[in-house]
């Protein structure tokens, strides 16, 4: 049990470190700037005829214009 607890503690510590590195490099704000509309927002009222979010193609990169 002691080895499993040590592994779990080490894994959680690594995830916390990755989280803080991600936040220090821009976090979700950086991704939203690079991919506008990537995060789901509240839907518009039904009578506005607006779409719900945008479709991001999983294989299209932001540099090739797709």
N, C-alpha and C positions, 0 to 999 in steps of 0.2 A: 504493500500500500504506500510505503514511503517513496518509492521510485515513481509511482504514478502521480502522487501529489507534487513531487518535484518537477516532473514533466509538465503537468498542468500549470503550475506556477510560472515556469519558464515560458510556456506558450502564451499565457495571458500577458506576461511582461513584454514579450516581443510584439504582441498585437497593440499594446498601449504605446510602445515606442513608435511603431509604424503609424499609428493614428496621429501622434504629435508631429512626426515628420511630414505627413500628408497635410496637416493643418498649416505647418510653417511654410510649405511650398505653394500654398494657395487654396487648398481644400476644395470645397464645392463651388466657391465663387469663381475660381480659375476655370473649372470645367464648364460652368454656365456661360462664362465669357467666350470660350472657344466653341461651344455648341449651344447656341441660343435655343431655348424651348426644350432642352433635354429633360428637365425635371417636370413632372406632372404637377399642374396647378389646378385650382378649383375650376370646374366647368363654367362656361358662360351661361347666362339664362337661355332658355329654349328659344325664345323669339328673336334672338340676335343673329342666328344663322352662322355663328362662329364655330370653328373647328376646335376640338379638344386636344391641345398639344400639337406636336409636330412628329412626323415619322423620320427617324434617323436610321439610315441603312446601315446594317452592322458591318458591311465590308467596305464601305466608302470612307476614305480618309478625308480630313478637312483640307488637305493640300491639293487634291485632284479636282476639286470643284463639283463633286457629286452630292 
